[in-house]
Amino acid sequence: MKYTSTLPLSALFALCLISLLVYNQILPPGIEILKNLEHSFADYFYLLIVVIILLESIVYVGFYFPGQFFAVVLVVLAKPQLSDIVFLTLAMVVAATIGSALNFALGRRFGKEPLKPHPLSLKRLMLAMIHINSLAFFMFFQGASRQSPRIIALAGLLNLPYYLLLIFGTSLLSEQLMQLAENNYLLITLVSMWLLVAIYLDIKKYKALKLPGEIKA
């Protein structure tokens, strides 16, 4: 990835394309597929949670499936005991960690121009974990940057309190408020902001590389 803006540009294109296909009923809404999965895995609740979270945790694919919201709502509606919440949280963390490992591997495989490794930034990781889709692209970028795979394990550890808070947050807040996080318009706005920042960084990088040549001339 020669340019910082390549990844957000491709993300914005994928998100808009998926939204357009669903809006024109060429593709069924991802939520319908998740509901069908719920019926198919009715007797395997933990496995259902793993599959749902895994689907949304995969880079680009996650734009189609509002898995995190759907899975947490299923958990809350099931009215689990405290011990159940612990096991359900572990199931979510396992699924998200598998997704992170897959995105990391995809970044290493399909990152056209390997980037130099950079120091692990806990701050950037915490920021990426605001949403499961942002974490997916963060892990893809880490793979392309040839970052240490240890970041996958670190993200997994941070996901433990994250999903516990998410479950309790859904219990306390309204379902409509939680659903806002999966709204395509909000996602398009956030990805567009990411793209603008990336374009600014590319322009800044271009000017920095061009300046020495101008001085030399």
C-alpha positions in Angstrom: 0.0 0.0 0.0 2.0 2.9 -1.3 -0.6 5.5 -0.2 -2.2 5.8 3.2 -5.5 6.6 1.6 -5.7 3.3 -0.4 -7.2 1.3 2.5 -9.9 3.8 3.5 -10.8 4.5 -0.1 -11.3 0.8 -0.8 -13.3 0.5 2.5 -15.6 3.4 1.4 -16.1 1.9 -2.0 -17.0 -1.5 -0.5 -19.4 0.0 2.1 -21.2 2.2 -0.5 -21.4 -0.8 -3.0 -22.9 -3.1 -0.3 -25.4 -0.4 0.8 -26.4 0.2 -2.8 -26.9 -3.5 -3.6 -29.0 -4.0 -0.4 -31.0 -0.8 -1.1 -31.9 -2.0 -4.6 -32.7 -5.5 -3.2 -30.0 -7.1 -5.3 -28.6 -8.5 -2.0 -30.8 -9.4 1.0 -30.0 -7.4 4.2 -27.3 -9.0 6.3 -29.6 -9.0 9.3 -31.9 -11.4 7.5 -29.1 -13.8 6.9 -28.1 -13.6 10.6 -31.8 -14.3 11.6 -31.7 -17.4 9.4 -28.5 -18.5 11.1 -30.2 -18.0 14.4 -32.9 -20.6 13.4 -30.3 -23.0 12.0 -28.1 -22.9 15.1 -31.0 -22.8 17.6 -29.5 -25.7 19.6 -25.9 -24.4 19.5 -26.1 -20.9 21.0 -22.4 -20.5 21.8 -21.5 -21.6 18.3 -24.0 -19.2 16.8 -22.4 -16.3 18.7 -19.0 -17.3 17.4 -20.2 -17.4 13.8 -22.0 -14.1 14.0 -19.1 -12.2 15.6 -16.6 -13.8 13.2 -18.6 -12.7 10.1 -18.5 -9.1 11.1 -14.9 -9.2 12.2 -13.6 -10.0 8.7 -12.3 -7.0 6.8 -14.9 -5.7 4.1 -17.3 -8.6 4.9 -18.1 -7.0 8.2 -19.8 -4.1 6.4 -22.6 -6.5 5.3 -23.3 -8.2 8.7 -24.3 -6.2 11.8 -23.1 -9.2 13.8 -21.8 -7.5 16.9 -25.1 -5.7 17.6 -27.1 -8.8 16.7 -25.1 -11.1 18.9 -25.2 -8.9 21.9 -28.9 -8.4 21.6 -29.4 -12.2 21.4 -27.3 -12.6 24.6 -29.3 -9.9 26.4 -32.7 -11.4 25.3 -31.6 -14.8 26.5 -31.4 -13.3 30.0 -28.2 -15.2 31.0 -26.9 -15.7 34.5 -23.5 -14.2 35.4 -21.7 -17.4 34.7 -23.4 -17.6 31.2 -22.2 -14.0 30.5 -18.6 -15.0 31.2 -18.8 -17.9 28.8 -20.6 -15.9 26.1 -18.0 -13.1 26.5 -15.2 -15.7 26.0 -17.0 -17.0 22.9 -17.1 -13.5 21.4 -13.5 -12.8 22.3 -12.5 -16.1 20.6 -14.4 -15.2 17.4 -13.0 -11.6 17.3 -9.5 -12.9 17.9 -9.8 -15.4 15.0 -11.1 -12.6 12.9 -8.1 -10.4 13.9 -5.7 -13.2 13.0 -7.4 -13.7 9.6 -7.3 -9.9 8.9 -3.6 -9.8 9.9 -2.8 -12.7 7.6 -4.8 -11.1 4.7 -2.8 -7.9 5.2 0.5 -9.7 5.0 -0.7 -11.6 1.9 -2.4 -8.9 -0.1 -0.5 -5.7 1.1 0.9 -5.0 -2.3 3.9 -2.9 -1.0 5.1 -4.1 2.4 5.4 -1.2 4.9 8.2 -1.0 7.4 7.3 -2.2 10.9 6.5 0.5 13.4 6.4 0.5 17.2 3.3 -1.0 18.7 0.9 1.8 19.8 -1.6 0.9 22.5 -3.4 4.2 21.9 -4.0 3.4 18.2 -5.2 -0.1 19.1 -7.6 1.2 21.7 -8.9 3.8 19.2 -9.4 1.0 16.5 -11.4 -1.1 19.0 -14.2 1.5 19.1 -16.0 -0.6 16.4 -15.3 -4.1 15.2 -15.0 -2.9 11.6 -12.3 -0.4 12.5 -10.4 -3.1 14.3 -10.6 -5.3 11.2 -9.0 -2.7 9.0 -6.5 -1.9 11.8 -5.4 -5.5 11.9 -5.2 -5.7 8.1 -2.9 -2.7 8.1 -0.8 -4.2 10.9 -0.3 -7.3 8.7 0.6 -5.2 5.7 3.1 -3.3 7.9 4.8 -6.5 9.0 3.9 -5.8 12.6 4.5 -8.4 15.3 1.6 -11.0 15.6 1.6 -10.2 19.3 -0.8 -7.4 18.6 -3.5 -10.1 17.9 -3.1 -11.5 21.4 -3.2 -8.0 22.9 -6.4 -7.2 21.0 -7.9 -10.4 22.3 -7.1 -9.5 25.9 -8.6 -6.0 25.5 -11.7 -7.6 24.0 -12.5 -9.3 27.3 -13.6 -6.1 29.1 -14.9 -4.6 25.9 -17.5 -7.3 25.3 -18.5 -7.4 28.9 -19.1 -3.7 28.8 -21.0 -4.1 25.5 -23.3 -6.7 26.9 -24.1 -4.6 30.0 -24.4 -1.5 27.9 -27.0 -3.1 25.7 -28.9 -4.2 28.8 -28.9 -0.7 30.2 -29.4 1.4 27.0 -32.2 1.1 24.5 -31.8 -1.3 21.6 -32.4 1.7 19.2 -29.4 3.5 20.6 -27.1 0.5 20.3 -28.4 -0.1 16.7 -27.0 3.4 15.8 -23.5 1.9 15.8 -24.4 -0.4 12.9 -26.1 2.4 10.9 -24.6 2.5 7.4 -24.8 6.3 7.1 -22.8 6.6 10.3 -20.2 4.1 9.0 -19.9 5.9 5.7 -19.4 9.2 7.6 -16.7 7.7 9.8 -14.9 6.0 6.9 -15.1 9.3 4.9 -13.4 11.1 7.8 -10.7 8.4 7.9 -10.2 8.9 4.1 -9.9 12.7 4.5 -7.2 12.3 7.2 -5.4 9.7 5.1 -5.4 12.0 2.0 -4.0 14.8 4.2 -1.2 12.5 5.4 -0.4 11.4 1.8 -0.2 15.1 0.7 2.0 15.9 3.6 4.2 12.9 2.9 4.4 13.8 -0.8 5.5 17.4 0.0 8.1 16.1 2.4 9.6 13.8 -0.2 9.4 16.5 -2.9 11.0 19.3 -0.9 14.6 17.9 -0.8 14.6 17.5 -4.6 13.5 21.1 -5.0 16.3 22.4 -2.7 18.8 20.3 -4.6 17.7 21.7 -7.9 
